[in-house]
Amino acid sequence: MAATASSYSITMRLYTAPDHGVVGAVATAIASQGGVVTAIDVTESRHDRLVVDVTCSAADAEHSQDLVTAVDGVDGVTVHKVSDRTFLLHLGGKIEVSSKVPLRTRDDLSMAYTPGVGRVSMAIHDNPEDVRKLTIKGNSVAVVTDGSAVLGLGNIGPGAAMPVMEGKAALFKRFADIDAWPICLASQDTDEIVKAVEMIAPGFGGINLEDIAAPRCFEIEKRLRESLDIPVFHDDQHGTAIVVLAALTNAMRCVDKLLTDVRVVVSGAGAAGTAIVTLLLAAGAHDVVVVDREGALSADDTSLSAAHAELAAATNPRRVTGSLQEVLAGSDVFIGVSAPGILDHQWIPTMAEKPVVFALANPDPEVDPAEAGKYAAVVASGRSDYPNQINNVLAFPGVFRGLLDAGASHVTTDMLLRAAQAIADTVSEEELHAAFIIPSVFHTDVTKRVASAISGLG
């Protein structure tokens, strides 16, 4: 049975016989099916029945139903209603707009709105740079998607992408006190997306591109960076790259190797893989080989697409060829941003001494982290139920906090490198361990350190 997760947490409302001992029978039934009971509340007690709310975690949707069936089979118990706590959390959306100023009197209204607001508008007209100070622009980010590459769900469209964008906006507020707005566009045409973002840009201090499929995301980001006077950041690329570099920096400390000396294999040549490789090279890595479905990318291969040819030209200095298994032999580091189960854990012993494995495909990684841990010196994944979670939340709040504080107009590679180093440095020498190469997303210093690193270059 897979590990349970809070994302598959349910609450069952039960009608039971008026015997408090039945509560223990319910807990036993859930445990026998591999569920984890997190709360039991008797909400009503009468002479003829009890009303009991039982909250438990399951491994997936099918497992949730198994738990319901098991409880319903307990003598004297009827399952009256089942609520999925994740869906309950999303009812009505996860974010809201609230006023920062009191609106209690006519005087309040006359200053916040007409006629007083007209004076502020004219002041901005006369001095356009004041818009950052006198409006929300100076603390706002547009989280923009076309819904074409959402999480591990694929091309599900703008409406279905909305919960994810809301979640991103909530994280901006929670970790960096930034007001972010989900913008889900009803187009997957590059020109239309660029034009739409350009048209809304005056109301924002930064643009966070999210879940846009490669290779269109590369062109969209490039064109927007050229046309806009506010920073444009594609989190799937650069946020991932920052956190991977931070984690790898500390992994190298654990295994006593230098990034400049190691051989790195990156599985996945999409948006994340390309950005990771680019940042690793900027950080000093020399021997990086990218592998896709067809094998190692090499500049000698004339059949590559334009994007892959550009990536191959910057990597694979030894011109190696072959499958992932063949390329992996003798390498020091594996970084996967590709597909589940493509790395056989038995290949890891063929790697160099004290190998490092980052299996980041989510929710199902390239190799089971527990199996990889039998052979690798350091293992990281994108999952929260294993040590060393590579999570973009460590990067993007602090990056945008720093960009907005500095009034920056663009994002540079130097900023990305400094952000990665700031995250890595948050783990002290005393804390550093193979199972702790990256700080928790709730570490209070992460956002501040990243923001400081970024704002100093703005």
PyMOL commands that set and color helices and strands:
alter all, ss='L'
color gray80, all
select helices_A, chain A and resi 21-32+61-72+85-90+106-112+116-126+128-134+136-139+157-176+190-203+216-227+235-255+271-282+306-314+324-328+345-350+369-372+392-394+396-406+413-425+446-455
alter helices_A, ss='H'
color red, helices_A
select strands_A, chain A and resi 5-16+36-45+50-58+77-84+140-145+179-184+206-209+232-234+263-267+287-292+295-296+333-336+356-359+378-381
alter strands_A, ss='S'
color yellow, strands_A
deselect
rebuild
show_as cartoon
